[in-house]
Amino acid sequence: MSSSEVTSLNEKALLLLNAEADKIIKLIKVQLENLSTRKCPLYEEVLDTQVYGFSRQVDFAIKAEMIEEQTGKQLINELERELAVLYEALNSKM
């Protein structure tokens, strides 16, 4: 594989991971906007599962040297911060 093909593949991997992270963030924001409804354990389970699956995708991309480890950690940390905001808001609502 040529250097430009590897770079293109790496960029595509990062774009796909960013798109996946954005989907999860949107799910989190929907839940934050609907805090007036009661706490939904199923929704929380879906979010946790999504974040776990995303972390596995990031791990794969790091091991395949498609993204830098620091970039992957930043993506996961951003999602974890968003989840922490949601859980804090849900706990203060109880």
PDB file of N, CA, C and O in Angstrom:
ATOM      1  N   MET A   1       0.847  -1.165   0.000  1.00  0.00           N
ATOM      2  CA  MET A   1       0.000   0.000   0.000  1.00  0.00           C
ATOM      3  C   MET A   1       0.897   1.232   0.000  1.00  0.00           C
ATOM      4  O   MET A   1       1.886   1.296   0.729  1.00  0.00           O
ATOM      5  N   SER A   2       0.537   2.201  -0.822  1.00  0.00           N
ATOM      6  CA  SER A   2       1.339   3.420  -0.887  1.00  0.00           C
ATOM      7  C   SER A   2       1.066   4.310   0.323  1.00  0.00           C
ATOM      8  O   SER A   2       0.076   4.145   1.036  1.00  0.00           O
ATOM      9  N   SER A   3       1.961   5.238   0.522  1.00  0.00           N
ATOM     10  CA  SER A   3       1.837   6.166   1.653  1.00  0.00           C
ATOM     11  C   SER A   3       0.548   6.978   1.569  1.00  0.00           C
ATOM     12  O   SER A   3      -0.095   7.224   2.589  1.00  0.00           O
ATOM     13  N   SER A   4       0.168   7.393   0.372  1.00  0.00           N
ATOM     14  CA  SER A   4      -1.059   8.190   0.214  1.00  0.00           C
ATOM     15  C   SER A   4      -2.299   7.342   0.482  1.00  0.00           C
ATOM     16  O   SER A   4      -3.294   7.852   0.997  1.00  0.00           O
ATOM     17  N   GLU A   5      -2.252   6.052   0.140  1.00  0.00           N
ATOM     18  CA  GLU A   5      -3.371   5.160   0.428  1.00  0.00           C
ATOM     19  C   GLU A   5      -3.525   4.933   1.923  1.00  0.00           C
ATOM     20  O   GLU A   5      -4.643   4.889   2.436  1.00  0.00           O
ATOM     21  N   VAL A   6      -2.413   4.790   2.620  1.00  0.00           N
ATOM     22  CA  VAL A   6      -2.444   4.608   4.068  1.00  0.00           C
ATOM     23  C   VAL A   6      -2.995   5.860   4.732  1.00  0.00           C
ATOM     24  O   VAL A   6      -3.825   5.776   5.637  1.00  0.00           O
ATOM     25  N   THR A   7      -2.537   7.013   4.285  1.00  0.00           N
ATOM     26  CA  THR A   7      -3.020   8.282   4.837  1.00  0.00           C
ATOM     27  C   THR A   7      -4.514   8.424   4.602  1.00  0.00           C
ATOM     28  O   THR A   7      -5.249   8.843   5.496  1.00  0.00           O
ATOM     29  N   SER A   8      -4.964   8.079   3.404  1.00  0.00           N
ATOM     30  CA  SER A   8      -6.384   8.163   3.082  1.00  0.00           C
ATOM     31  C   SER A   8      -7.198   7.216   3.957  1.00  0.00           C
ATOM     32  O   SER A   8      -8.276   7.577   4.428  1.00  0.00           O
ATOM     33  N   LEU A   9      -6.693   6.024   4.172  1.00  0.00           N
ATOM     34  CA  LEU A   9      -7.373   5.044   5.018  1.00  0.00           C
ATOM     35  C   LEU A   9      -7.436   5.535   6.462  1.00  0.00           C
ATOM     36  O   LEU A   9      -8.461   5.390   7.127  1.00  0.00           O
ATOM     37  N   ASN A  10      -6.350   6.109   6.940  1.00  0.00           N
ATOM     38  CA  ASN A  10      -6.314   6.641   8.303  1.00  0.00           C
ATOM     39  C   ASN A  10      -7.310   7.791   8.463  1.00  0.00           C
ATOM     40  O   ASN A  10      -8.016   7.877   9.468  1.00  0.00           O
ATOM     41  N   GLU A  11      -7.360   8.666   7.471  1.00  0.00           N
ATOM     42  CA  GLU A  11      -8.300   9.781   7.527  1.00  0.00           C
ATOM     43  C   GLU A  11      -9.739   9.282   7.508  1.00  0.00           C
ATOM     44  O   GLU A  11     -10.594   9.807   8.222  1.00  0.00           O
ATOM     45  N   LYS A  12     -10.003   8.272   6.693  1.00  0.00           N
ATOM     46  CA  LYS A  12     -11.353   7.703   6.628  1.00  0.00           C
ATOM     47  C   LYS A  12     -11.733   7.076   7.965  1.00  0.00           C
ATOM     48  O   LYS A  12     -12.863   7.237   8.424  1.00  0.00           O
ATOM     49  N   ALA A  13     -10.800   6.364   8.594  1.00  0.00           N
ATOM     50  CA  ALA A  13     -11.065   5.746   9.897  1.00  0.00           C
ATOM     51  C   ALA A  13     -11.420   6.823  10.921  1.00  0.00           C
ATOM     52  O   ALA A  13     -12.367   6.663  11.691  1.00  0.00           O
ATOM     53  N   LEU A  14     -10.665   7.910  10.928  1.00  0.00           N
ATOM     54  CA  LEU A  14     -10.933   8.990  11.880  1.00  0.00           C
ATOM     55  C   LEU A  14     -12.288   9.643  11.601  1.00  0.00           C
ATOM     56  O   LEU A  14     -13.024   9.963  12.534  1.00  0.00           O
ATOM     57  N   LEU A  15     -12.616   9.838  10.336  1.00  0.00           N
ATOM     58  CA  LEU A  15     -13.924  10.409   9.985  1.00  0.00           C
ATOM     59  C   LEU A  15     -15.062   9.502  10.455  1.00  0.00           C
ATOM     60  O   LEU A  15     -16.058   9.981  10.996  1.00  0.00           O
ATOM     61  N   LEU A  16     -14.914   8.205  10.249  1.00  0.00           N
ATOM     62  CA  LEU A  16     -15.946   7.264  10.674  1.00  0.00           C
ATOM     63  C   LEU A  16     -16.090   7.241  12.196  1.00  0.00           C
ATOM     64  O   LEU A  16     -17.206   7.194  12.712  1.00  0.00           O
ATOM     65  N   LEU A  17     -14.979   7.274  12.907  1.00  0.00           N
ATOM     66  CA  LEU A  17     -15.036   7.296  14.367  1.00  0.00           C
ATOM     67  C   LEU A  17     -15.674   8.585  14.872  1.00  0.00           C
ATOM     68  O   LEU A  17     -16.466   8.562  15.814  1.00  0.00           O
ATOM     69  N   ASN A  18     -15.332   9.700  14.249  1.00  0.00           N
ATOM     70  CA  ASN A  18     -15.946  10.969  14.638  1.00  0.00           C
ATOM     71  C   ASN A  18     -17.454  10.955  14.381  1.00  0.00           C
ATOM     72  O   ASN A  18     -18.226  11.463  15.194  1.00  0.00           O
ATOM     73  N   ALA A  19     -17.872  10.380  13.259  1.00  0.00           N
ATOM     74  CA  ALA A  19     -19.299  10.290  12.949  1.00  0.00           C
ATOM     75  C   ALA A  19     -20.024   9.421  13.978  1.00  0.00           C
ATOM     76  O   ALA A  19     -21.132   9.748  14.404  1.00  0.00           O
ATOM     77  N   GLU A  20     -19.397   8.322  14.372  1.00  0.00           N
ATOM     78  CA  GLU A  20     -19.990   7.442  15.378  1.00  0.00           C
ATOM     79  C   GLU A  20     -20.084   8.149  16.725  1.00  0.00           C
ATOM     80  O   GLU A  20     -21.096   8.038  17.417  1.00  0.00           O
ATOM     81  N   ALA A  21     -19.037   8.872  17.096  1.00  0.00           N
ATOM     82  CA  ALA A  21     -19.043   9.627  18.351  1.00  0.00           C
ATOM     83  C   ALA A  21     -20.144  10.685  18.325  1.00  0.00           C
ATOM     84  O   ALA A  21     -20.821  10.900  19.331  1.00  0.00           O
ATOM     85  N   ASP A  22     -20.326  11.341  17.193  1.00  0.00           N
ATOM     86  CA  ASP A  22     -21.380  12.352  17.070  1.00  0.00           C
ATOM     87  C   ASP A  22     -22.770  11.748  17.273  1.00  0.00           C
ATOM     88  O   ASP A  22     -23.632  12.365  17.898  1.00  0.00           O
ATOM     89  N   LYS A  23     -22.985  10.546  16.746  1.00  0.00           N
ATOM     90  CA  LYS A  23     -24.279   9.877  16.941  1.00  0.00           C
ATOM     91  C   LYS A  23     -24.543   9.624  18.424  1.00  0.00           C
ATOM     92  O   LYS A  23     -25.651   9.838  18.916  1.00  0.00           O
ATOM     93  N   ILE A  24     -23.520   9.169  19.117  1.00  0.00           N
ATOM     94  CA  ILE A  24     -23.682   8.879  20.542  1.00  0.00           C
ATOM     95  C   ILE A  24     -23.919  10.165  21.322  1.00  0.00           C
ATOM     96  O   ILE A  24     -24.744  10.196  22.235  1.00  0.00           O
ATOM     97  N   ILE A  25     -23.205  11.217  20.969  1.00  0.00           N
ATOM     98  CA  ILE A  25     -23.401  12.514  21.638  1.00  0.00           C
ATOM     99  C   ILE A  25     -24.823  13.015  21.410  1.00  0.00           C
ATOM    100  O   ILE A  25     -25.433  13.584  22.315  1.00  0.00           O
ATOM    101  N   LYS A  26     -25.351  12.808  20.214  1.00  0.00           N
ATOM    102  CA  LYS A  26     -26.739  13.209  19.951  1.00  0.00           C
ATOM    103  C   LYS A  26     -27.713  12.438  20.838  1.00  0.00           C
ATOM    104  O   LYS A  26     -28.677  13.011  21.347  1.00  0.00           O
ATOM    105  N   LEU A  27     -27.466  11.138  21.025  1.00  0.00           N
ATOM    106  CA  LEU A  27     -28.315  10.349  21.928  1.00  0.00           C
ATOM    107  C   LEU A  27     -28.261  10.904  23.346  1.00  0.00           C
ATOM    108  O   LEU A  27     -29.280  10.991  24.031  1.00  0.00           O
ATOM    109  N   ILE A  28     -27.065  11.275  23.773  1.00  0.00           N
ATOM    110  CA  ILE A  28     -26.906  11.838  25.113  1.00  0.00           C
ATOM    111  C   ILE A  28     -27.660  13.156  25.226  1.00  0.00           C
ATOM    112  O   ILE A  28     -28.347  13.398  26.219  1.00  0.00           O
ATOM    113  N   LYS A  29     -27.534  14.004  24.218  1.00  0.00           N
ATOM    114  CA  LYS A  29     -28.193  15.306  24.250  1.00  0.00           C
ATOM    115  C   LYS A  29     -29.720  15.171  24.232  1.00  0.00           C
ATOM    116  O   LYS A  29     -30.417  15.958  24.872  1.00  0.00           O
ATOM    117  N   VAL A  30     -30.237  14.185  23.509  1.00  0.00           N
ATOM    118  CA  VAL A  30     -31.679  13.940  23.507  1.00  0.00           C
ATOM    119  C   VAL A  30     -32.142  13.606  24.919  1.00  0.00           C
ATOM    120  O   VAL A  30     -33.164  14.108  25.386  1.00  0.00           O
ATOM    121  N   GLN A  31     -31.376  12.751  25.591  1.00  0.00           N
ATOM    122  CA  GLN A  31     -31.749  12.387  26.956  1.00  0.00           C
ATOM    123  C   GLN A  31     -31.657  13.603  27.881  1.00  0.00           C
ATOM    124  O   GLN A  31     -32.509  13.786  28.751  1.00  0.00           O
ATOM    125  N   LEU A  32     -30.633  14.427  27.699  1.00  0.00           N
ATOM    126  CA  LEU A  32     -30.498  15.630  28.531  1.00  0.00           C
ATOM    127  C   LEU A  32     -31.667  16.588  28.309  1.00  0.00           C
ATOM    128  O   LEU A  32     -32.146  17.216  29.254  1.00  0.00           O
ATOM    129  N   GLU A  33     -32.124  16.700  27.066  1.00  0.00           N
ATOM    130  CA  GLU A  33     -33.243  17.593  26.745  1.00  0.00           C
ATOM    131  C   GLU A  33     -34.553  17.081  27.323  1.00  0.00           C
ATOM    132  O   GLU A  33     -35.489  17.854  27.525  1.00  0.00           O
ATOM    133  N   ASN A  34     -34.624  15.790  27.587  1.00  0.00           N
ATOM    134  CA  ASN A  34     -35.858  15.185  28.074  1.00  0.00           C
ATOM    135  C   ASN A  34     -35.772  14.791  29.543  1.00  0.00           C
ATOM    136  O   ASN A  34     -36.376  13.803  29.960  1.00  0.00           O
ATOM    137  N   LEU A  35     -35.033  15.550  30.315  1.00  0.00           N
ATOM    138  CA  LEU A  35     -34.881  15.224  31.733  1.00  0.00           C
ATOM    139  C   LEU A  35     -36.191  15.356  32.500  1.00  0.00           C
ATOM    140  O   LEU A  35     -36.324  14.845  33.613  1.00  0.00           O
ATOM    141  N   SER A  36     -37.146  16.038  31.902  1.00  0.00           N
ATOM    142  CA  SER A  36     -38.437  16.174  32.583  1.00  0.00           C
ATOM    143  C   SER A  36     -39.150  14.826  32.672  1.00  0.00           C
ATOM    144  O   SER A  36     -39.995  14.617  33.543  1.00  0.00           O
ATOM    145  N   THR A  37     -38.800  13.913  31.761  1.00  0.00           N
ATOM    146  CA  THR A  37     -39.363  12.567  31.861  1.00  0.00           C
ATOM    147  C   THR A  37     -38.569  11.802  32.907  1.00  0.00           C
ATOM    148  O   THR A  37     -37.448  12.177  33.249  1.00  0.00           O
ATOM    149  N   ARG A  38     -39.153  10.741  33.404  1.00  0.00           N
ATOM    150  CA  ARG A  38     -38.447  10.013  34.460  1.00  0.00           C
ATOM    151  C   ARG A  38     -37.232   9.280  33.894  1.00  0.00           C
ATOM    152  O   ARG A  38     -37.105   9.076  32.687  1.00  0.00           O
ATOM    153  N   LYS A  39     -36.377   8.908  34.778  1.00  0.00           N
ATOM    154  CA  LYS A  39     -35.148   8.209  34.432  1.00  0.00           C
ATOM    155  C   LYS A  39     -35.482   6.915  33.690  1.00  0.00           C
ATOM    156  O   LYS A  39     -36.373   6.167  34.093  1.00  0.00           O
ATOM    157  N   CYS A  40     -34.760   6.665  32.613  1.00  0.00           N
ATOM    158  CA  CYS A  40     -35.034   5.480  31.806  1.00  0.00           C
ATOM    159  C   CYS A  40     -33.805   4.570  31.796  1.00  0.00           C
ATOM    160  O   CYS A  40     -32.850   4.828  31.063  1.00  0.00           O
ATOM    161  N   PRO A  41     -33.823   3.507  32.606  1.00  0.00           N
ATOM    162  CA  PRO A  41     -32.664   2.607  32.669  1.00  0.00           C
ATOM    163  C   PRO A  41     -32.330   1.978  31.315  1.00  0.00           C
ATOM    164  O   PRO A  41     -31.160   1.754  31.005  1.00  0.00           O
ATOM    165  N   LEU A  42     -33.347   1.695  30.517  1.00  0.00           N
ATOM    166  CA  LEU A  42     -33.102   1.105  29.208  1.00  0.00           C
ATOM    167  C   LEU A  42     -32.293   2.052  28.333  1.00  0.00           C
ATOM    168  O   LEU A  42     -31.354   1.634  27.656  1.00  0.00           O
ATOM    169  N   TYR A  43     -32.661   3.328  28.350  1.00  0.00           N
ATOM    170  CA  TYR A  43     -31.947   4.323  27.558  1.00  0.00           C
ATOM    171  C   TYR A  43     -30.499   4.420  28.035  1.00  0.00           C
ATOM    172  O   TYR A  43     -29.576   4.504  27.225  1.00  0.00           O
ATOM    173  N   GLU A  44     -30.309   4.409  29.345  1.00  0.00           N
ATOM    174  CA  GLU A  44     -28.961   4.468  29.907  1.00  0.00           C
ATOM    175  C   GLU A  44     -28.152   3.245  29.484  1.00  0.00           C
ATOM    176  O   GLU A  44     -26.965   3.354  29.176  1.00  0.00           O
ATOM    177  N   GLU A  45     -28.796   2.092  29.472  1.00  0.00           N
ATOM    178  CA  GLU A  45     -28.118   0.860  29.060  1.00  0.00           C
ATOM    179  C   GLU A  45     -27.693   0.946  27.593  1.00  0.00           C
ATOM    180  O   GLU A  45     -26.597   0.517  27.232  1.00  0.00           O
ATOM    181  N   VAL A  46     -28.558   1.496  26.760  1.00  0.00           N
ATOM    182  CA  VAL A  46     -28.235   1.668  25.342  1.00  0.00           C
ATOM    183  C   VAL A  46     -27.023   2.583  25.204  1.00  0.00           C
ATOM    184  O   VAL A  46     -26.104   2.287  24.440  1.00  0.00           O
ATOM    185  N   LEU A  47     -27.019   3.696  25.942  1.00  0.00           N
ATOM    186  CA  LEU A  47     -25.886   4.614  25.878  1.00  0.00           C
ATOM    187  C   LEU A  47     -24.600   3.936  26.327  1.00  0.00           C
ATOM    188  O   LEU A  47     -23.565   4.059  25.671  1.00  0.00           O
ATOM    189  N   ASP A  48     -24.665   3.228  27.435  1.00  0.00           N
ATOM    190  CA  ASP A  48     -23.470   2.537  27.934  1.00  0.00           C
ATOM    191  C   ASP A  48     -22.960   1.528  26.908  1.00  0.00           C
ATOM    192  O   ASP A  48     -21.755   1.414  26.685  1.00  0.00           O
ATOM    193  N   THR A  49     -23.885   0.798  26.288  1.00  0.00           N
ATOM    194  CA  THR A  49     -23.511  -0.182  25.277  1.00  0.00           C
ATOM    195  C   THR A  49     -22.890   0.493  24.067  1.00  0.00           C
ATOM    196  O   THR A  49     -21.898   0.009  23.522  1.00  0.00           O
ATOM    197  N   GLN A  50     -23.471   1.610  23.646  1.00  0.00           N
ATOM    198  CA  GLN A  50     -22.933   2.357  22.513  1.00  0.00           C
ATOM    199  C   GLN A  50     -21.513   2.846  22.795  1.00  0.00           C
ATOM    200  O   GLN A  50     -20.630   2.728  21.945  1.00  0.00           O
ATOM    201  N   VAL A  51     -21.302   3.386  23.974  1.00  0.00           N
ATOM    202  CA  VAL A  51     -19.978   3.893  24.335  1.00  0.00           C
ATOM    203  C   VAL A  51     -18.977   2.740  24.423  1.00  0.00           C
ATOM    204  O   VAL A  51     -17.836   2.876  23.980  1.00  0.00           O
ATOM    205  N   TYR A  52     -19.392   1.615  24.987  1.00  0.00           N
ATOM    206  CA  TYR A  52     -18.503   0.461  25.058  1.00  0.00           C
ATOM    207  C   TYR A  52     -18.123  -0.010  23.648  1.00  0.00           C
ATOM    208  O   TYR A  52     -16.950  -0.244  23.360  1.00  0.00           O
ATOM    209  N   GLY A  53     -19.116  -0.145  22.784  1.00  0.00           N
ATOM    210  CA  GLY A  53     -18.843  -0.566  21.404  1.00  0.00           C
ATOM    211  C   GLY A  53     -17.922   0.408  20.694  1.00  0.00           C
ATOM    212  O   GLY A  53     -17.037   0.006  19.938  1.00  0.00           O
ATOM    213  N   PHE A  54     -18.137   1.689  20.944  1.00  0.00           N
ATOM    214  CA  PHE A  54     -17.286   2.709  20.340  1.00  0.00           C
ATOM    215  C   PHE A  54     -15.850   2.566  20.845  1.00  0.00           C
ATOM    216  O   PHE A  54     -14.900   2.690  20.072  1.00  0.00           O
ATOM    217  N   SER A  55     -15.698   2.307  22.128  1.00  0.00           N
ATOM    218  CA  SER A  55     -14.343   2.164  22.679  1.00  0.00           C
ATOM    219  C   SER A  55     -13.625   0.977  22.043  1.00  0.00           C
ATOM    220  O   SER A  55     -12.412   1.022  21.840  1.00  0.00           O
ATOM    221  N   ARG A  56     -14.373  -0.093  21.727  1.00  0.00           N
ATOM    222  CA  ARG A  56     -13.778  -1.246  21.049  1.00  0.00           C
ATOM    223  C   ARG A  56     -13.341  -0.875  19.632  1.00  0.00           C
ATOM    224  O   ARG A  56     -12.287  -1.311  19.170  1.00  0.00           O
ATOM    225  N   GLN A  57     -14.152  -0.069  18.946  1.00  0.00           N
ATOM    226  CA  GLN A  57     -13.782   0.379  17.605  1.00  0.00           C
ATOM    227  C   GLN A  57     -12.513   1.229  17.651  1.00  0.00           C
ATOM    228  O   GLN A  57     -11.628   1.098  16.805  1.00  0.00           O
ATOM    229  N   VAL A  58     -12.445   2.089  18.642  1.00  0.00           N
ATOM    230  CA  VAL A  58     -11.263   2.942  18.799  1.00  0.00           C
ATOM    231  C   VAL A  58     -10.042   2.080  19.087  1.00  0.00           C
ATOM    232  O   VAL A  58      -8.978   2.298  18.507  1.00  0.00           O
ATOM    233  N   ASP A  59     -10.185   1.111  19.971  1.00  0.00           N
ATOM    234  CA  ASP A  59      -9.065   0.207  20.274  1.00  0.00           C
ATOM    235  C   ASP A  59      -8.563  -0.494  19.015  1.00  0.00           C
ATOM    236  O   ASP A  59      -7.357  -0.606  18.795  1.00  0.00           O
ATOM    237  N   PHE A  60      -9.494  -0.960  18.195  1.00  0.00           N
ATOM    238  CA  PHE A  60      -9.110  -1.615  16.950  1.00  0.00           C
ATOM    239  C   PHE A  60      -8.339  -0.658  16.047  1.00  0.00           C
ATOM    240  O   PHE A  60      -7.298  -1.016  15.496  1.00  0.00           O
ATOM    241  N   ALA A  61      -8.852   0.552  15.900  1.00  0.00           N
ATOM    242  CA  ALA A  61      -8.209   1.537  15.023  1.00  0.00           C
ATOM    243  C   ALA A  61      -6.806   1.883  15.522  1.00  0.00           C
ATOM    244  O   ALA A  61      -5.893   2.096  14.725  1.00  0.00           O
ATOM    245  N   ILE A  62      -6.642   1.937  16.837  1.00  0.00           N
ATOM    246  CA  ILE A  62      -5.309   2.206  17.407  1.00  0.00           C
ATOM    247  C   ILE A  62      -4.373   1.036  17.118  1.00  0.00           C
ATOM    248  O   ILE A  62      -3.245   1.240  16.668  1.00  0.00           O
ATOM    249  N   LYS A  63      -4.833  -0.182  17.372  1.00  0.00           N
ATOM    250  CA  LYS A  63      -3.997  -1.369  17.146  1.00  0.00           C
ATOM    251  C   LYS A  63      -3.636  -1.541  15.675  1.00  0.00           C
ATOM    252  O   LYS A  63      -2.547  -2.011  15.349  1.00  0.00           O
ATOM    253  N   ALA A  64      -4.551  -1.158  14.787  1.00  0.00           N
ATOM    254  CA  ALA A  64      -4.304  -1.249  13.355  1.00  0.00           C
ATOM    255  C   ALA A  64      -3.490  -0.059  12.850  1.00  0.00           C
ATOM    256  O   ALA A  64      -3.214   0.060  11.656  1.00  0.00           O
ATOM    257  N   GLU A  65      -3.111   0.820  13.782  1.00  0.00           N
ATOM    258  CA  GLU A  65      -2.326   2.019  13.481  1.00  0.00           C
ATOM    259  C   GLU A  65      -3.029   2.929  12.473  1.00  0.00           C
ATOM    260  O   GLU A  65      -2.398   3.556  11.622  1.00  0.00           O
ATOM    261  N   MET A  66      -4.359   2.978  12.598  1.00  0.00           N
ATOM    262  CA  MET A  66      -5.153   3.853  11.736  1.00  0.00           C
ATOM    263  C   MET A  66      -5.315   5.226  12.372  1.00  0.00           C
ATOM    264  O   MET A  66      -5.483   6.229  11.678  1.00  0.00           O
ATOM    265  N   ILE A  67      -5.264   5.261  13.701  1.00  0.00           N
ATOM    266  CA  ILE A  67      -5.296   6.534  14.421  1.00  0.00           C
ATOM    267  C   ILE A  67      -4.258   6.464  15.545  1.00  0.00           C
ATOM    268  O   ILE A  67      -3.851   5.385  15.973  1.00  0.00           O
ATOM    269  N   GLU A  68      -3.852   7.626  15.998  1.00  0.00           N
ATOM    270  CA  GLU A  68      -2.913   7.701  17.111  1.00  0.00           C
ATOM    271  C   GLU A  68      -3.641   7.366  18.414  1.00  0.00           C
ATOM    272  O   GLU A  68      -4.837   7.623  18.553  1.00  0.00           O
ATOM    273  N   GLU A  69      -2.911   6.793  19.355  1.00  0.00           N
ATOM    274  CA  GLU A  69      -3.505   6.436  20.636  1.00  0.00           C
ATOM    275  C   GLU A  69      -4.095   7.659  21.335  1.00  0.00           C
ATOM    276  O   GLU A  69      -5.185   7.585  21.901  1.00  0.00           O
ATOM    277  N   GLN A  70      -3.380   8.780  21.299  1.00  0.00           N
ATOM    278  CA  GLN A  70      -3.861   9.998  21.950  1.00  0.00           C
ATOM    279  C   GLN A  70      -5.177  10.479  21.336  1.00  0.00           C
ATOM    280  O   GLN A  70      -6.068  10.935  22.053  1.00  0.00           O
ATOM    281  N   THR A  71      -5.298  10.379  20.028  1.00  0.00           N
ATOM    282  CA  THR A  71      -6.537  10.774  19.343  1.00  0.00           C
ATOM    283  C   THR A  71      -7.690   9.893  19.797  1.00  0.00           C
ATOM    284  O   THR A  71      -8.786  10.388  20.063  1.00  0.00           O
ATOM    285  N   GLY A  72      -7.449   8.593  19.888  1.00  0.00           N
ATOM    286  CA  GLY A  72      -8.479   7.668  20.347  1.00  0.00           C
ATOM    287  C   GLY A  72      -8.907   7.959  21.771  1.00  0.00           C
ATOM    288  O   GLY A  72     -10.096   7.939  22.087  1.00  0.00           O
ATOM    289  N   LYS A  73      -7.938   8.230  22.630  1.00  0.00           N
ATOM    290  CA  LYS A  73      -8.257   8.554  24.019  1.00  0.00           C
ATOM    291  C   LYS A  73      -9.084   9.827  24.112  1.00  0.00           C
ATOM    292  O   LYS A  73      -9.995   9.921  24.935  1.00  0.00           O
ATOM    293  N   GLN A  74      -8.770  10.801  23.274  1.00  0.00           N
ATOM    294  CA  GLN A  74      -9.540  12.049  23.272  1.00  0.00           C
ATOM    295  C   GLN A  74     -10.987  11.795  22.874  1.00  0.00           C
ATOM    296  O   GLN A  74     -11.904  12.348  23.482  1.00  0.00           O
ATOM    297  N   LEU A  75     -11.198  10.967  21.863  1.00  0.00           N
ATOM    298  CA  LEU A  75     -12.555  10.648  21.423  1.00  0.00           C
ATOM    299  C   LEU A  75     -13.350   9.986  22.545  1.00  0.00           C
ATOM    300  O   LEU A  75     -14.495  10.353  22.809  1.00  0.00           O
ATOM    301  N   ILE A  76     -12.736   9.015  23.197  1.00  0.00           N
ATOM    302  CA  ILE A  76     -13.419   8.304  24.279  1.00  0.00           C
ATOM    303  C   ILE A  76     -13.655   9.224  25.472  1.00  0.00           C
ATOM    304  O   ILE A  76     -14.730   9.195  26.071  1.00  0.00           O
ATOM    305  N   ASN A  77     -12.673  10.030  25.819  1.00  0.00           N
ATOM    306  CA  ASN A  77     -12.823  10.956  26.945  1.00  0.00           C
ATOM    307  C   ASN A  77     -13.957  11.945  26.721  1.00  0.00           C
ATOM    308  O   ASN A  77     -14.682  12.285  27.655  1.00  0.00           O
ATOM    309  N   GLU A  78     -14.110  12.405  25.484  1.00  0.00           N
ATOM    310  CA  GLU A  78     -15.198  13.338  25.178  1.00  0.00           C
ATOM    311  C   GLU A  78     -16.552  12.690  25.437  1.00  0.00           C
ATOM    312  O   GLU A  78     -17.442  13.308  26.020  1.00  0.00           O
ATOM    313  N   LEU A  79     -16.703  11.455  25.004  1.00  0.00           N
ATOM    314  CA  LEU A  79     -17.965  10.745  25.243  1.00  0.00           C
ATOM    315  C   LEU A  79     -18.189  10.506  26.731  1.00  0.00           C
ATOM    316  O   LEU A  79     -19.302  10.663  27.233  1.00  0.00           O
ATOM    317  N   GLU A  80     -17.138  10.131  27.422  1.00  0.00           N
ATOM    318  CA  GLU A  80     -17.277   9.890  28.861  1.00  0.00           C
ATOM    319  C   GLU A  80     -17.654  11.165  29.606  1.00  0.00           C
ATOM    320  O   GLU A  80     -18.421  11.112  30.568  1.00  0.00           O
ATOM    321  N   ARG A  81     -17.126  12.308  29.177  1.00  0.00           N
ATOM    322  CA  ARG A  81     -17.510  13.589  29.790  1.00  0.00           C
ATOM    323  C   ARG A  81     -18.981  13.883  29.546  1.00  0.00           C
ATOM    324  O   ARG A  81     -19.690  14.323  30.450  1.00  0.00           O
ATOM    325  N   GLU A  82     -19.439  13.642  28.323  1.00  0.00           N
ATOM    326  CA  GLU A  82     -20.853  13.864  27.999  1.00  0.00           C
ATOM    327  C   GLU A  82     -21.747  12.953  28.834  1.00  0.00           C
ATOM    328  O   GLU A  82     -22.780  13.387  29.342  1.00  0.00           O
ATOM    329  N   LEU A  83     -21.348  11.691  28.974  1.00  0.00           N
ATOM    330  CA  LEU A  83     -22.119  10.762  29.798  1.00  0.00           C
ATOM    331  C   LEU A  83     -22.137  11.201  31.260  1.00  0.00           C
ATOM    332  O   LEU A  83     -23.163  11.094  31.932  1.00  0.00           O
ATOM    333  N   ALA A  84     -21.013  11.690  31.744  1.00  0.00           N
ATOM    334  CA  ALA A  84     -20.936  12.148  33.133  1.00  0.00           C
ATOM    335  C   ALA A  84     -21.889  13.312  33.362  1.00  0.00           C
ATOM    336  O   ALA A  84     -22.530  13.389  34.411  1.00  0.00           O
ATOM    337  N   VAL A  85     -21.990  14.214  32.399  1.00  0.00           N
ATOM    338  CA  VAL A  85     -22.924  15.342  32.502  1.00  0.00           C
ATOM    339  C   VAL A  85     -24.351  14.818  32.577  1.00  0.00           C
ATOM    340  O   VAL A  85     -25.151  15.278  33.391  1.00  0.00           O
ATOM    341  N   LEU A  86     -24.663  13.851  31.721  1.00  0.00           N
ATOM    342  CA  LEU A  86     -26.011  13.270  31.722  1.00  0.00           C
ATOM    343  C   LEU A  86     -26.314  12.605  33.064  1.00  0.00           C
ATOM    344  O   LEU A  86     -27.360  12.862  33.660  1.00  0.00           O
ATOM    345  N   TYR A  87     -25.415  11.763  33.536  1.00  0.00           N
ATOM    346  CA  TYR A  87     -25.660  11.043  34.782  1.00  0.00           C
ATOM    347  C   TYR A  87     -25.748  12.007  35.971  1.00  0.00           C
ATOM    348  O   TYR A  87     -26.538  11.798  36.892  1.00  0.00           O
ATOM    349  N   GLU A  88     -24.942  13.047  35.941  1.00  0.00           N
ATOM    350  CA  GLU A  88     -25.030  14.055  37.014  1.00  0.00           C
ATOM    351  C   GLU A  88     -26.380  14.756  36.990  1.00  0.00           C
ATOM    352  O   GLU A  88     -27.000  14.979  38.030  1.00  0.00           O
ATOM    353  N   ALA A  89     -26.822  15.098  35.788  1.00  0.00           N
ATOM    354  CA  ALA A  89     -28.131  15.748  35.654  1.00  0.00           C
ATOM    355  C   ALA A  89     -29.260  14.812  36.100  1.00  0.00           C
ATOM    356  O   ALA A  89     -30.201  15.235  36.772  1.00  0.00           O
ATOM    357  N   LEU A  90     -29.152  13.550  35.721  1.00  0.00           N
ATOM    358  CA  LEU A  90     -30.181  12.576  36.124  1.00  0.00           C
ATOM    359  C   LEU A  90     -30.188  12.386  37.625  1.00  0.00           C
ATOM    360  O   LEU A  90     -31.256  12.306  38.233  1.00  0.00           O
ATOM    361  N   ASN A  91     -29.023  12.314  38.231  1.00  0.00           N
ATOM    362  CA  ASN A  91     -28.950  12.123  39.687  1.00  0.00           C
ATOM    363  C   ASN A  91     -29.462  13.334  40.447  1.00  0.00           C
ATOM    364  O   ASN A  91     -30.065  13.182  41.509  1.00  0.00           O
ATOM    365  N   SER A  92     -29.236  14.520  39.930  1.00  0.00           N
ATOM    366  CA  SER A  92     -29.718  15.720  40.615  1.00  0.00           C
ATOM    367  C   SER A  92     -31.224  15.852  40.447  1.00  0.00           C
ATOM    368  O   SER A  92     -31.872  16.553  41.224  1.00  0.00           O
ATOM    369  N   LYS A  93     -31.782  15.202  39.462  1.00  0.00           N
ATOM    370  CA  LYS A  93     -33.212  15.238  39.192  1.00  0.00           C
ATOM    371  C   LYS A  93     -33.993  14.343  40.148  1.00  0.00           C
ATOM    372  O   LYS A  93     -35.185  14.552  40.374  1.00  0.00           O
ATOM    373  N   MET A  94     -33.310  13.340  40.710  1.00  0.00           N
ATOM    374  CA  MET A  94     -33.980  12.350  41.564  1.00  0.00           C
ATOM    375  C   MET A  94     -34.305  12.893  42.913  1.00  0.00           C
ATOM    376  O   MET A  94     -34.870  12.183  43.744  1.00  0.00           O
TER     377      MET A  94
END
